[in-house]
């Protein structure tokens, strides 16, 4: 079953930073696609896993220094 994780990053990133974000997230088993909306500073990850991966994604974003304390996230 595919699931989607969405987060508003509350800041804009350049394409180089976006590529770094994607590279780190692609290392997580089950990640199928990663979309970053540069205008809205919105990140969406589609993944194949029956488990809630929110903590894994947030830990990865935090580890690479991109997690903002006031970010909002949503998982479907």
TORRO-998499 format. One record per atom (N, C-alpha, C): x, y, z; chain; residue number from 1; residue in three letters. Coordinates in pm, 1 decimal. Example, Ala and Ser with C-alpha at 12.3 -4.5 7.8 and 13.67 -1.06 7.14 Angstrom:
! TORRO-998499
u:1319.0, v:-569.0, w:780.0, chain:A, n:1, res:ala $
u:1230.0, v:-450.0, w:780.0, chain:A, n:1, res:ala $
u:1320.0, v:-330.0, w:780.0, chain:A, n:1, res:ala $
u:1285.0, v:-225.0, w:708.0, chain:A, n:2, res:ser $
u:1367.0, v:-106.0, w:714.0, chain:A, n:2, res:ser $
u:1290.0, v:3.0, w:787.0, chain:A, n:2, res:ser $
END
This chain:
! TORRO-998499
u:84.1, v:-118.9, w:0.0, chain:A, n:1, res:unk $
u:0.0, v:0.0, w:0.0, chain:A, n:1, res:unk $
u:88.2, v:124.6, w:0.0, chain:A, n:1, res:unk $
u:60.2, v:217.1, w:-89.2, chain:A, n:2, res:unk $
u:134.9, v:342.2, w:-93.2, chain:A, n:2, res:unk $
u:72.9, v:443.3, w:2.1, chain:A, n:2, res:unk $
u:158.6, v:516.9, w:68.0, chain:A, n:3, res:unk $
u:115.7, v:621.9, w:160.0, chain:A, n:3, res:unk $
u:187.2, v:750.0, w:120.9, chain:A, n:3, res:unk $
u:135.3, v:862.1, w:169.0, chain:A, n:4, res:unk $
u:194.5, v:991.9, w:138.8, chain:A, n:4, res:unk $
u:221.5, v:1068.4, w:266.9, chain:A, n:4, res:unk $
u:339.7, v:1125.5, w:275.3, chain:A, n:5, res:unk $
u:379.6, v:1210.6, w:386.2, chain:A, n:5, res:unk $
u:399.6, v:1350.6, w:329.4, chain:A, n:5, res:unk $
u:337.0, v:1450.4, w:392.0, chain:A, n:6, res:unk $
u:348.1, v:1588.5, w:344.7, chain:A, n:6, res:unk $
u:396.8, v:1676.5, w:458.4, chain:A, n:6, res:unk $
u:484.3, v:1771.1, w:424.2, chain:A, n:7, res:unk $
u:531.8, v:1865.2, w:524.0, chain:A, n:7, res:unk $
u:555.6, v:2001.4, w:459.2, chain:A, n:7, res:unk $
u:514.9, v:2105.7, w:529.1, chain:A, n:8, res:unk $
u:546.5, v:2242.0, w:488.9, chain:A, n:8, res:unk $
u:676.0, v:2279.8, w:557.8, chain:A, n:8, res:unk $
u:775.6, v:2315.6, w:479.3, chain:A, n:9, res:unk $
u:908.7, v:2340.7, w:532.8, chain:A, n:9, res:unk $
u:927.4, v:2483.3, w:585.2, chain:A, n:9, res:unk $
u:834.7, v:2571.9, w:557.7, chain:A, n:10, res:unk $
u:837.0, v:2709.6, w:607.9, chain:A, n:10, res:unk $
u:958.6, v:2790.1, w:564.5, chain:A, n:10, res:unk $
u:1020.4, v:2747.6, w:457.7, chain:A, n:11, res:unk $
u:1124.4, v:2827.4, w:394.8, chain:A, n:11, res:unk $
u:1150.0, v:2771.4, w:257.0, chain:A, n:11, res:unk $
u:1209.1, v:2851.4, w:173.9, chain:A, n:12, res:unk $
u:1236.7, v:2807.5, w:38.0, chain:A, n:12, res:unk $
u:1379.0, v:2754.0, w:28.9, chain:A, n:12, res:unk $
u:1396.5, v:2657.2, w:-58.6, chain:A, n:13, res:unk $
u:1526.4, v:2595.8, w:-79.4, chain:A, n:13, res:unk $
u:1565.6, v:2607.9, w:-225.3, chain:A, n:13, res:unk $
u:1695.1, v:2620.8, w:-249.6, chain:A, n:14, res:unk $
u:1743.7, v:2623.6, w:-386.9, chain:A, n:14, res:unk $
u:1742.3, v:2480.7, w:-441.9, chain:A, n:14, res:unk $
u:1762.9, v:2468.0, w:-569.6, chain:A, n:15, res:unk $
u:1759.8, v:2335.4, w:-631.9, chain:A, n:15, res:unk $
u:1869.8, v:2245.2, w:-576.6, chain:A, n:15, res:unk $
u:1984.7, v:2301.1, w:-545.3, chain:A, n:16, res:unk $
u:2093.1, v:2220.0, w:-489.6, chain:A, n:16, res:unk $
u:2053.6, v:2162.6, w:-354.0, chain:A, n:16, res:unk $
u:1993.8, v:2245.7, w:-269.7, chain:A, n:17, res:unk $
u:1945.5, v:2198.5, w:-138.9, chain:A, n:17, res:unk $
u:1836.0, v:2094.4, w:-157.8, chain:A, n:17, res:unk $
u:1746.2, v:2119.2, w:-251.6, chain:A, n:18, res:unk $
u:1637.0, v:2024.5, w:-278.1, chain:A, n:18, res:unk $
u:1693.2, v:1890.2, w:-322.0, chain:A, n:18, res:unk $
u:1796.8, v:1891.9, w:-403.5, chain:A, n:19, res:unk $
u:1858.9, v:1766.9, w:-445.8, chain:A, n:19, res:unk $
u:1921.8, v:1693.7, w:-327.6, chain:A, n:19, res:unk $
u:1979.9, v:1767.9, w:-234.5, chain:A, n:20, res:unk $
u:2036.6, v:1705.8, w:-113.7, chain:A, n:20, res:unk $
u:1926.7, v:1642.1, w:-29.4, chain:A, n:20, res:unk $
u:1814.3, v:1711.8, w:-16.7, chain:A, n:21, res:unk $
u:1700.1, v:1657.0, w:57.6, chain:A, n:21, res:unk $
u:1655.4, v:1526.7, w:-7.3, chain:A, n:21, res:unk $
u:1638.3, v:1529.3, w:-138.3, chain:A, n:22, res:unk $
u:1592.4, v:1410.3, w:-210.6, chain:A, n:22, res:unk $
u:1691.6, v:1295.4, w:-197.2, chain:A, n:22, res:unk $
u:1820.0, v:1325.0, w:-207.1, chain:A, n:23, res:unk $
u:1922.2, v:1221.0, w:-195.1, chain:A, n:23, res:unk $
u:1913.4, v:1150.3, w:-60.9, chain:A, n:23, res:unk $
u:1898.8, v:1226.5, w:46.4, chain:A, n:24, res:unk $
u:1890.3, v:1167.1, w:180.1, chain:A, n:24, res:unk $
u:1762.4, v:1085.7, w:197.6, chain:A, n:24, res:unk $
u:1652.1, v:1137.6, w:148.9, chain:A, n:25, res:unk $
u:1524.6, v:1067.8, w:164.6, chain:A, n:25, res:unk $
u:1517.3, v:941.2, w:80.3, chain:A, n:25, res:unk $
u:1583.1, v:941.0, w:-35.5, chain:A, n:26, res:unk $
u:1583.0, v:822.2, w:-122.0, chain:A, n:26, res:unk $
u:1654.8, v:704.7, w:-57.1, chain:A, n:26, res:unk $
u:1738.5, v:730.7, w:40.6, chain:A, n:27, res:unk $
u:1810.7, v:623.9, w:110.6, chain:A, n:27, res:unk $
u:1719.6, v:543.7, w:203.2, chain:A, n:27, res:unk $
u:1601.1, v:594.5, w:228.5, chain:A, n:28, res:unk $
u:1507.2, v:526.9, w:317.6, chain:A, n:28, res:unk $
u:1431.8, v:420.2, w:238.0, chain:A, n:28, res:unk $
u:1434.7, v:300.2, w:287.9, chain:A, n:29, res:unk $
u:1368.4, v:188.0, w:221.6, chain:A, n:29, res:unk $
u:1218.9, v:215.1, w:205.4, chain:A, n:29, res:unk $
u:1170.4, v:195.0, w:84.6, chain:A, n:30, res:unk $
u:1028.2, v:209.7, w:56.0, chain:A, n:30, res:unk $
u:989.5, v:341.7, w:-8.3, chain:A, n:30, res:unk $
u:1079.3, v:441.6, w:-9.4, chain:A, n:31, res:unk $
u:1046.5, v:570.8, w:-70.3, chain:A, n:31, res:unk $
u:1034.3, v:552.5, w:-220.8, chain:A, n:31, res:unk $
u:919.3, v:591.4, w:-275.3, chain:A, n:32, res:unk $
u:892.5, v:575.6, w:-418.1, chain:A, n:32, res:unk $
u:912.3, v:705.9, w:-495.3, chain:A, n:32, res:unk $
u:868.4, v:818.4, w:-436.7, chain:A, n:33, res:unk $
u:885.0, v:946.1, w:-505.3, chain:A, n:33, res:unk $
u:893.5, v:1059.6, w:-403.2, chain:A, n:33, res:unk $
u:960.4, v:1165.4, w:-444.3, chain:A, n:34, res:unk $
u:977.8, v:1284.2, w:-360.3, chain:A, n:34, res:unk $
u:952.0, v:1405.4, w:-448.3, chain:A, n:34, res:unk $
u:861.4, v:1490.0, w:-407.2, chain:A, n:35, res:unk $
u:830.8, v:1612.8, w:-480.8, chain:A, n:35, res:unk $
u:851.1, v:1732.3, w:-388.4, chain:A, n:35, res:unk $
u:920.5, v:1832.6, w:-437.4, chain:A, n:36, res:unk $
u:937.8, v:1957.1, w:-362.0, chain:A, n:36, res:unk $
u:880.5, v:2070.1, w:-445.8, chain:A, n:36, res:unk $
u:784.8, v:2141.3, w:-389.6, chain:A, n:37, res:unk $
u:725.7, v:2258.7, w:-453.9, chain:A, n:37, res:unk $
u:806.0, v:2379.0, w:-406.9, chain:A, n:37, res:unk $
u:884.1, v:2436.1, w:-497.6, chain:A, n:38, res:unk $
u:972.2, v:2546.8, w:-460.9, chain:A, n:38, res:unk $
u:895.3, v:2673.2, w:-423.8, chain:A, n:38, res:unk $
u:780.6, v:2693.3, w:-483.9, chain:A, n:39, res:unk $
u:701.5, v:2812.7, w:-456.2, chain:A, n:39, res:unk $
u:638.9, v:2807.7, w:-317.8, chain:A, n:39, res:unk $
u:584.7, v:2692.6, w:-282.5, chain:A, n:40, res:unk $
u:513.3, v:2678.2, w:-155.5, chain:A, n:40, res:unk $
u:599.5, v:2622.2, w:-42.8, chain:A, n:40, res:unk $
u:724.9, v:2587.2, w:-72.9, chain:A, n:41, res:unk $
u:813.7, v:2523.1, w:26.0, chain:A, n:41, res:unk $
u:746.8, v:2400.9, w:86.5, chain:A, n:41, res:unk $
u:694.5, v:2317.4, w:-0.9, chain:A, n:42, res:unk $
u:617.0, v:2200.2, w:38.9, chain:A, n:42, res:unk $
u:689.3, v:2074.5, w:-8.6, chain:A, n:42, res:unk $
u:700.1, v:1976.2, w:78.7, chain:A, n:43, res:unk $
u:764.0, v:1849.4, w:48.1, chain:A, n:43, res:unk $
u:661.1, v:1738.0, w:58.5, chain:A, n:43, res:unk $
u:657.6, v:1650.9, w:-41.1, chain:A, n:44, res:unk $
u:565.8, v:1538.0, w:-40.1, chain:A, n:44, res:unk $
u:644.0, v:1411.7, w:-74.6, chain:A, n:44, res:unk $
u:629.9, v:1310.0, w:10.0, chain:A, n:45, res:unk $
u:699.8, v:1183.7, w:-9.0, chain:A, n:45, res:unk $
u:596.4, v:1072.9, w:-24.3, chain:A, n:45, res:unk $
u:605.0, v:1000.4, w:-132.8, chain:A, n:46, res:unk $
u:520.9, v:882.2, w:-150.1, chain:A, n:46, res:unk $
u:607.4, v:761.4, w:-116.8, chain:A, n:46, res:unk $
u:554.0, v:674.0, w:-34.7, chain:A, n:47, res:unk $
u:632.2, v:557.3, w:4.3, chain:A, n:47, res:unk $
u:545.3, v:434.0, w:13.0, chain:A, n:47, res:unk $
u:611.1, v:320.9, w:0.9, chain:A, n:48, res:unk $
u:544.5, v:192.2, w:6.2, chain:A, n:48, res:unk $
u:582.8, v:125.1, w:137.2, chain:A, n:48, res:unk $
u:490.9, v:128.4, w:231.0, chain:A, n:49, res:unk $
u:518.3, v:70.2, w:361.4, chain:A, n:49, res:unk $
u:388.3, v:70.0, w:439.7, chain:A, n:49, res:unk $
u:365.1, v:-33.1, w:513.7, chain:A, n:50, res:unk $
u:245.1, v:-39.8, w:596.2, chain:A, n:50, res:unk $
u:261.2, v:36.2, w:727.3, chain:A, n:50, res:unk $
u:381.8, v:78.0, w:757.2, chain:A, n:51, res:unk $
u:408.5, v:147.2, w:883.1, chain:A, n:51, res:unk $
u:402.5, v:298.4, w:865.8, chain:A, n:51, res:unk $
u:376.6, v:368.5, w:973.3, chain:A, n:52, res:unk $
u:380.5, v:514.3, w:975.7, chain:A, n:52, res:unk $
u:527.5, v:555.4, w:977.5, chain:A, n:52, res:unk $
u:573.0, v:618.3, w:871.8, chain:A, n:53, res:unk $
u:714.3, v:654.5, w:857.4, chain:A, n:53, res:unk $
u:742.3, v:799.0, w:900.2, chain:A, n:53, res:unk $
u:643.8, v:866.7, w:957.9, chain:A, n:54, res:unk $
u:658.3, v:1007.1, w:994.7, chain:A, n:54, res:unk $
u:785.7, v:1031.0, w:1076.7, chain:A, n:54, res:unk $
u:809.3, v:949.0, w:1178.5, chain:A, n:55, res:unk $
u:925.9, v:969.4, w:1264.7, chain:A, n:55, res:unk $
u:1055.9, v:951.0, w:1186.6, chain:A, n:55, res:unk $
u:1060.3, v:852.8, w:1099.0, chain:A, n:56, res:unk $
u:1179.6, v:830.1, w:1017.4, chain:A, n:56, res:unk $
u:1207.8, v:949.9, w:928.3, chain:A, n:56, res:unk $
u:1104.2, v:1002.1, w:862.1, chain:A, n:57, res:unk $
u:1123.1, v:1117.8, w:774.9, chain:A, n:57, res:unk $
u:1164.1, v:1241.5, w:854.9, chain:A, n:57, res:unk $
u:1098.0, v:1265.3, w:965.9, chain:A, n:58, res:unk $
u:1130.6, v:1382.9, w:1047.1, chain:A, n:58, res:unk $
u:1272.1, v:1372.7, w:1102.6, chain:A, n:58, res:unk $
u:1313.3, v:1253.5, w:1144.9, chain:A, n:59, res:unk $
u:1449.8, v:1235.3, w:1194.7, chain:A, n:59, res:unk $
u:1552.4, v:1260.9, w:1085.6, chain:A, n:59, res:unk $
u:1523.4, v:1215.9, w:964.9, chain:A, n:60, res:unk $
u:1614.5, v:1238.5, w:852.6, chain:A, n:60, res:unk $
u:1623.7, v:1387.9, w:821.1, chain:A, n:60, res:unk $
u:1510.2, v:1455.6, w:814.5, chain:A, n:61, res:unk $
u:1511.0, v:1600.2, w:788.0, chain:A, n:61, res:unk $
u:1583.1, v:1675.8, w:898.4, chain:A, n:61, res:unk $
u:1562.5, v:1635.3, w:1021.2, chain:A, n:62, res:unk $
u:1629.4, v:1699.3, w:1134.5, chain:A, n:62, res:unk $
u:1780.5, v:1676.7, w:1127.9, chain:A, n:62, res:unk $
u:1819.7, v:1554.7, w:1096.9, chain:A, n:63, res:unk $
u:1962.1, v:1520.3, w:1090.9, chain:A, n:63, res:unk $
u:2036.1, v:1602.9, w:986.2, chain:A, n:63, res:unk $
u:1970.0, v:1632.4, w:875.5, chain:A, n:64, res:unk $
u:2036.1, v:1711.2, w:771.0, chain:A, n:64, res:unk $
u:2011.8, v:1861.5, w:788.7, chain:A, n:64, res:unk $
u:1948.7, v:1897.8, w:901.1, chain:A, n:65, res:unk $
u:1936.2, v:2039.0, w:936.7, chain:A, n:65, res:unk $
u:1822.9, v:2113.8, w:871.7, chain:A, n:65, res:unk $
u:1722.5, v:2044.7, w:822.2, chain:A, n:66, res:unk $
u:1615.0, v:2112.0, w:750.6, chain:A, n:66, res:unk $
u:1484.3, v:2118.5, w:826.6, chain:A, n:66, res:unk $
u:1475.6, v:2049.4, w:936.1, chain:A, n:67, res:unk $
u:1350.4, v:2047.4, w:1011.0, chain:A, n:67, res:unk $
u:1335.1, v:2176.1, w:1090.1, chain:A, n:67, res:unk $
u:1221.0, v:2239.6, w:1071.3, chain:A, n:68, res:unk $
u:1188.2, v:2362.1, w:1143.5, chain:A, n:68, res:unk $
u:1090.5, v:2327.4, w:1254.1, chain:A, n:68, res:unk $
u:1109.8, v:2380.7, w:1374.3, chain:A, n:69, res:unk $
u:1020.4, v:2350.5, w:1485.8, chain:A, n:69, res:unk $
u:875.4, v:2387.3, w:1458.2, chain:A, n:69, res:unk $
u:854.1, v:2486.1, w:1374.0, chain:A, n:70, res:unk $
u:716.5, v:2529.4, w:1348.1, chain:A, n:70, res:unk $
u:661.9, v:2474.3, w:1216.4, chain:A, n:70, res:unk $
u:725.3, v:2370.6, w:1162.2, chain:A, n:71, res:unk $
u:672.9, v:2308.3, w:1041.3, chain:A, n:71, res:unk $
u:545.5, v:2232.1, w:1073.8, chain:A, n:71, res:unk $
u:458.3, v:2226.4, w:976.7, chain:A, n:72, res:unk $
u:339.9, v:2143.7, w:994.0, chain:A, n:72, res:unk $
u:352.3, v:2024.9, w:900.7, chain:A, n:72, res:unk $
u:307.5, v:1909.7, w:944.7, chain:A, n:73, res:unk $
u:315.7, v:1792.2, w:859.0, chain:A, n:73, res:unk $
u:183.9, v:1719.0, w:859.8, chain:A, n:73, res:unk $
u:166.9, v:1638.4, w:757.7, chain:A, n:74, res:unk $
u:42.0, v:1564.1, w:738.5, chain:A, n:74, res:unk $
u:78.8, v:1430.7, w:676.7, chain:A, n:74, res:unk $
u:13.3, v:1327.2, w:720.7, chain:A, n:75, res:unk $
u:36.1, v:1194.8, w:662.2, chain:A, n:75, res:unk $
u:-98.3, v:1133.1, w:627.0, chain:A, n:75, res:unk $
u:-105.5, v:1071.6, w:509.9, chain:A, n:76, res:unk $
u:-228.4, v:1005.0, w:463.1, chain:A, n:76, res:unk $
u:-199.8, v:858.0, w:444.3, chain:A, n:76, res:unk $
END
